Amino acid sequence: MPDSSEARPTVRILGTHGVPANYGGFETAAENVARYLTDHGWRAIVYCQTDHEGPTYEDQWNGIERVNISVANLGWLGTAKFDWLSILHAVKHRDVCLTFGYNTGIFNVLQRVRRVPNVINMDGIEWSRKRWGLVRQSILYINERFAAMFGNELIADHPELNTYLRSRAPARKITTITYGAHRIDDAPVGPVEALDLEPKRYLTLIARPIPENSILELVQGFSAKRRGINLVVLGAYDGEVDSYHRQVLDAASDEVKFLGAIYDPAIVQPLRYHALGYLHGHTVGGTNPSLVEALAAGNPVIAHNNKYNTWVADDAGLYFRTPADAEKRIDELLYQPDLASTLSRNALNRFESEFTWDHVAGQYEVLLRKSQRQSRPRAS
């Protein structure tokens, strides 16, 4: 009797560090898309970067099949090596590939040569981020071009990115599919109180501490006067080695609490749920995972006024550009409880309309099935 798995559609998911997700947004997306597909009759095979000793091996995790490839180096070169080995393994099969990111887009020529359908999530305009430096920006720029050329279908996670990608590829092969999150309907107060915080007596700011995320402007706006509440900032700040970090730390009043880099959902989710609101300063990129997760927690949002954030948060947000703007928006949120309640309801409505994982992953499935159909040889 043939293996029943052969009758199921199969997708091989590449470009992330693997599952379970414990590294970043792409890993979270890969895990949730894989879970959805597995629950809907697919074989979802995720390539995982590990540091085990020995050859590649396969196993399962929560119904998701894994190909574990040992590449100990988590840096740039290690990621490139892992991507190369993953693609070499994947193209031995005729299964549709789902690739997250274009960091090594030149390698996707292997799928094209072997006529293996490849759906690529093109991330944000990653090459434009100044933090990479000129050399890495150039490498990313070139790989973005290759990925756009070699991918059969391209995913933009925001309508503005869809527009941008049309300068790189035909519109017919670009689809907008956003990032997702799980709704937070309740959370324990213990993790919040353990950090010496009171529920509904603080705002959160969760972002990588770099200038393009407007951390300084938000801290300055909050610290312009006594608030009677805290601003909780997550992220690794080292004022001894980073001048921008030093500026942020120096601008902060004693009501700003820097808690370091916290990734544990058992802590982050309660912090979001029990917050008065969320401050979001990102100025580049598409649909930001942290902003979506804030909406999923029903957080009123104060966000930098740009086309990425205004589309995602819509009427769940108040918007700023300068520290003075941020100060005013924080005043409005803190001293107008009816406004805060309205923004919270709008946040949950916006989340339910666009950003649930069932909605997002369902769109991935549609696109993967389309790629499978197009790759099948026509009957003569």
C-alpha positions, 0 to 999 in steps of 0.5 A: 500500500502506498504511503498516504503522505504521497497523496497529500500536497507538500510544501518545503519551507526555507529561509528561516532558522526553523521551528519551533519559532524562537528567533524572529518574525519569519520563524513565527510566520513559518511556524504558523503557516506550517501549522495551518497547512498541516491542519488542512491536509498538507505535508509541511516540511521546514528546514531547520538550522541546528548546531548538532554534530553529524549529518542532516537528519529528519524528524517531526515536531507537532506534526510538522516535518523537519529537515535538520541541517547542522550549521553552527554559525548564526552570522551572515556566512552561516545563514548563507551556507544553511540556505545553500544546503537547504536548497540543494536538499529541496530541489531533489524533490518536485515539491513546491518551495516557500522561501522566506526572505531574499538574503540569498536570492541568487541561490534560488536559481537552483529552483528555477533551473530544476523547474521547482516552483518557488513562492518567495516572501520578499520581506521589507525593503531590507537592503535600504536599512542603514544599519547594514552598512554599504557592503551588506546593503549592496549584497542585499540589493543584488539578491533582492533583484535575483529573488524577484527574477527567479521566484515564481510567485512573490509575496509582499507583506504590505500594499506599498511593498506590492507597489515597490515590487512592481519595479522589480517583477511583473505585477501578475506574480506579486500578491499581498499577504500580510503578517499575522498574530494570535489574539490575546484575550487574557493574560496573567498579571504575575509576569507584569507585577514581577517586573514591578509594574502595575496593569494599565499604568504603563505604555510599551515600546518594543523595537530594535534600538536603532534610529530608524525606529524613532526610539529617541523621539518617543522617549523624548516625547514621553519624558517631556513632563511627569506622567505618573505612569511608566514607559516600558522599553524592551531592547538591548541598550548599551550606552558604553558602546553605542552613541544612539543608545546613549542618547536614548538613555540620556533623554529618558526620565526616571519614569522610563524603564529599560527592561532589556531584550525579552523574547519569552511570550509568557512575559511579552504577551502579558506586558502587551495585554495589560498595557495602556497602549503601544508606541511604534516608531518604525519608519521603514519596512512593510507590515511590522509584526510588533505592530500587528501583535499590539493590535491583537492585544487590543492596544491603542497605538501611537505610531510614526506617521508613514504609509506603512503604519497608517495602513496597518493600524488605521483608526486604531492609531494616533500618529506623530512625526516629531518629539513634540507630536509624540508628546501631544499624542501621549497626552491625548491617550492618557487624558482622554479615556473615551478615546483610548477605549475607542482606539482599543476597540478599533485595534481588535476590529482591525486585527480581526479583519486582516491579521489573524493567522487563519486569514493570513495562512489561508492566503498562503495556501491559495498561492501555494496551490496556484503554484502547484497547478502551474508547475504540472506538465500539461497533458499532450 
